[in-house]
Amino acid sequence: MKRFITIAALSFGLLVGVVTAQPTPEDVYKCFVELGVSDLQTLQAGFAKGFADKRITPDTALKLCQRLKQSPAPISLREGVLQIIARALLEDLPVEMLVDKAFEGLTKGVPLDVINDELLERKATLGEVKALLVSKGIVANITIRTGPITIQLTLAIVDTVITEAARALEDYVRGGGKLEDANAIKSAVQLRLMLNPIIPKTLTNYIDQVVSAIEWAQIAQNIANRLKK
């Protein structure tokens, strides 16, 4: 009886292990192959970097690939979604906003060519926000001093700042905000940063000091220009 219980316990443990096993990068790459992508090398390079940097998980990537496999759209458009995200990862950009928009579009049945255009435009915004913050010395893995306080900038914190600022700017422009009101644009960004619990309040205050309203407004204008094309 004791042996039976032991065997049953081992079997249950193995079963639980199978059920709870998380997808691996290899599972994701296999899905890319099954999807029929034409540039597997770039996808593997981008997503491998994303997995290593913890900007995306294999679980999320696999779910996105599986959703794209269900789409009747041409393979070029389905692969396009993955390529935009992969190239963003290769450029050291956070991709949470892009992944969220891809899932949202697929769930709502938005045509994939429209989704691709949206992702490309938002990727440009992420790049511009990152470049602006880098020019102010706000980069990962350094310590900055603001008055008597020092702040250790982790990759997660900096990525969150980039993502939230980009989202605030995109929402402001797409929501019909006045492009000529630079102070309103800056306020929209600062409020979004302030509301995110991951971002230290001292860092939000520091960004308020070193990034001008004109600089945030320029990115907002760039977004508006891209949306007109």
C-alpha positions as MATLAB code, in Angstrom:
seq = 'MKRFITIAALSFGLLVGVVTAQPTPEDVYKCFVELGVSDLQTLQAGFAKGFADKRITPDTALKLCQRLKQSPAPISLREGVLQIIARALLEDLPVEMLVDKAFEGLTKGVPLDVINDELLERKATLGEVKALLVSKGIVANITIRTGPITIQLTLAIVDTVITEAARALEDYVRGGGKLEDANAIKSAVQLRLMLNPIIPKTLTNYIDQVVSAIEWAQIAQNIANRLKK';
ca = [
       0.000    0.000    0.000;
       2.840    2.333    0.915;
       4.540    1.615   -2.417;
       1.291    2.328   -4.259;
       0.953    5.681   -2.509;
       4.561    6.540   -3.366;
       4.090    5.693   -7.028;
       0.832    7.638   -7.135;
       2.521   10.644   -5.528;
       5.371   10.510   -8.053;
       2.918   10.204  -10.920;
       0.944   13.181   -9.617;
       4.151   15.194   -9.273;
       5.129   14.411  -12.859;
       1.645   15.323  -14.052;
       1.753   18.654  -12.216;
       5.170   19.295  -13.706;
       3.807   18.748  -17.211;
       0.749   20.908  -16.597;
       2.722   23.800  -15.094;
       5.675   23.670  -17.510;
       6.304   27.098  -18.980;
       7.018   27.645  -22.688;
      10.681   27.858  -23.635;
      12.362   30.014  -26.295;
      12.593   26.885  -28.433;
       8.793   26.546  -28.297;
       8.525   30.107  -29.593;
      10.987   29.550  -32.440;
       9.161   26.368  -33.406;
       5.939   28.403  -33.640;
       7.703   30.919  -35.911;
       8.691   28.059  -38.229;
       5.158   26.649  -38.211;
       3.833   30.115  -39.027;
       5.994   30.062  -42.157;
       8.075   33.202  -41.585;
      10.591   34.242  -44.222;
      13.190   35.824  -41.898;
      13.563   33.450  -38.979;
      17.086   34.701  -38.194;
      15.972   38.240  -37.302;
      13.035   36.963  -35.262;
      15.235   34.581  -33.280;
      17.872   37.255  -32.673;
      15.340   39.841  -31.547;
      13.271   37.615  -29.322;
      16.338   35.889  -27.837;
      17.600   39.317  -26.807;
      14.173   40.181  -25.436;
      14.061   36.993  -23.372;
      17.572   37.651  -22.009;
      16.729   41.269  -21.153;
      13.378   40.188  -19.653;
      11.516   42.613  -21.897;
       9.233   39.804  -23.043;
       8.600   36.258  -21.814;
       8.463   33.098  -23.929;
       4.889   32.614  -22.691;
       3.759   35.981  -24.070;
       5.676   35.541  -27.326;
       4.218   32.070  -27.873;
       0.669   33.278  -27.220;
       1.140   36.075  -29.761;
       2.551   33.689  -32.361;
      -0.320   31.260  -31.815;
      -2.855   34.072  -32.231;
      -1.190   35.072  -35.487;
      -1.332   31.464  -36.705;
      -5.115   31.679  -36.406;
      -5.328   34.773  -38.612;
      -6.356   34.344  -42.273;
      -4.244   37.389  -43.271;
      -1.273   36.999  -45.638;
       1.837   35.628  -43.968;
       3.737   38.840  -44.738;
       1.357   40.820  -42.518;
       1.352   38.224  -39.755;
       5.134   38.047  -39.781;
       5.221   41.846  -39.880;
       3.812   42.060  -36.350;
       6.576   39.812  -35.041;
       9.290   41.563  -37.049;
       8.367   44.998  -35.680;
       8.566   43.682  -32.127;
      11.815   41.807  -32.826;
      13.458   44.897  -34.305;
      12.318   46.982  -31.339;
      13.974   44.441  -29.028;
      17.169   44.588  -31.090;
      17.100   48.380  -30.673;
      16.874   47.996  -26.872;
      13.330   49.336  -26.712;
      10.641   48.169  -24.284;
       7.888   46.352  -26.172;
       5.046   46.097  -23.657;
       3.058   48.797  -25.452;
       3.579   47.118  -28.831;
       2.594   43.673  -27.560;
      -0.499   45.062  -25.837;
      -1.572   46.845  -29.034;
      -1.011   43.723  -31.124;
      -3.194   41.604  -28.835;
      -5.810   44.348  -28.650;
      -5.991   44.649  -32.428;
      -6.189   40.889  -32.934;
      -8.940   40.588  -30.310;
     -10.975   43.365  -31.921;
     -10.497   41.974  -35.422;
      -8.551   45.001  -36.664;
      -7.029   44.330  -40.117;
      -3.393   43.296  -39.797;
      -2.150   46.002  -42.141;
      -3.665   48.572  -39.754;
      -2.109   46.812  -36.760;
       1.289   46.874  -38.460;
       0.989   50.597  -39.173;
       0.018   51.257  -35.548;
       2.954   49.248  -34.241;
       5.438   50.994  -36.533;
       4.188   54.417  -35.477;
       4.309   53.564  -31.770;
       7.747   51.989  -32.141;
       8.941   55.341  -33.531;
       7.488   57.101  -30.482;
       9.247   54.717  -28.113;
      12.516   55.385  -29.920;
      12.093   59.157  -29.691;
      11.208   59.059  -25.998;
      14.195   56.847  -25.253;
      16.543   59.136  -27.216;
      15.264   62.168  -25.292;
      15.753   60.476  -21.924;
      19.224   59.237  -22.897;
      20.176   62.817  -23.774;
      19.268   63.739  -20.169;
      21.360   60.938  -18.705;
      18.380   58.750  -17.862;
      19.650   55.319  -18.822;
      19.629   51.902  -17.194;
      22.187   50.698  -14.668;
      23.430   54.076  -13.483;
      22.835   56.181  -10.404;
      21.647   59.765  -10.674;
      21.607   62.381   -7.933;
      18.784   64.829   -7.398;
      19.541   67.079   -4.462;
      20.512   64.883   -1.483;
      18.795   61.816   -2.994;
      20.381   59.210   -5.271;
      18.311   56.987   -7.532;
      19.469   53.627   -8.894;
      18.037   53.289  -12.392;
      17.301   49.659  -13.211;
      16.334   48.522  -16.693;
      12.789   47.845  -15.476;
      12.405   51.389  -14.144;
      13.790   53.061  -17.269;
      11.701   50.852  -19.566;
       8.606   51.744  -17.541;
       9.362   55.473  -17.848;
       9.812   55.146  -21.629;
       6.624   53.117  -22.003;
       4.457   55.359  -19.824;
       5.734   58.572  -21.421;
       5.136   57.142  -24.903;
       1.636   56.018  -23.949;
       0.833   59.447  -22.505;
       1.991   61.206  -25.669;
       0.143   58.790  -27.960;
      -3.068   59.131  -25.925;
      -2.777   62.914  -25.873;
      -2.350   63.245  -29.638;
      -4.851   60.547  -30.602;
      -7.325   62.001  -28.107;
      -7.294   65.356  -29.865;
      -5.126   67.266  -27.387;
      -3.869   70.697  -28.434;
      -0.421   70.396  -29.977;
       0.311   74.065  -29.389;
      -0.140   73.688  -25.622;
       3.299   72.395  -24.620;
       2.579   72.714  -20.908;
      -0.543   70.541  -21.221;
       1.500   67.911  -23.061;
       4.169   67.904  -20.358;
       1.507   67.696  -17.650;
      -0.037   64.659  -19.353;
       3.332   62.907  -19.365;
       4.191   63.837  -15.784;
       0.801   62.669  -14.508;
       1.209   59.287  -16.202;
       4.675   58.866  -14.696;
       3.441   59.913  -11.258;
       0.630   57.361  -11.261;
       2.871   54.384  -12.012;
       4.012   52.734   -8.749;
       7.165   51.296  -10.341;
       8.582   54.756  -11.034;
      10.097   56.461   -7.953;
       8.518   59.844   -7.260;
      11.981   61.376   -7.026;
      12.692   60.221  -10.580;
       9.410   61.701  -11.806;
      10.389   65.001  -10.187;
      13.845   64.800  -11.741;
      12.353   64.263  -15.209;
      10.112   67.275  -14.599;
      13.238   69.345  -13.993;
      15.416   68.170  -16.887;
      12.902   67.593  -19.721;
      11.205   70.729  -20.995;
       7.635   71.109  -22.195;
       8.992   72.011  -25.649;
      10.869   68.711  -25.871;
       7.788   66.633  -25.007;
       5.719   68.761  -27.406;
       8.136   68.049  -30.254;
       7.570   64.310  -29.909;
       3.813   64.903  -29.800;
       4.097   66.891  -33.035;
       6.088   64.052  -34.604;
       3.310   61.636  -33.687;
       0.728   63.917  -35.264;
       2.821   64.168  -38.431;
       3.124   60.401  -38.698;
      -0.611   59.915  -38.221;
      -1.342   62.301  -41.103;
       0.649   60.214  -43.584;
];
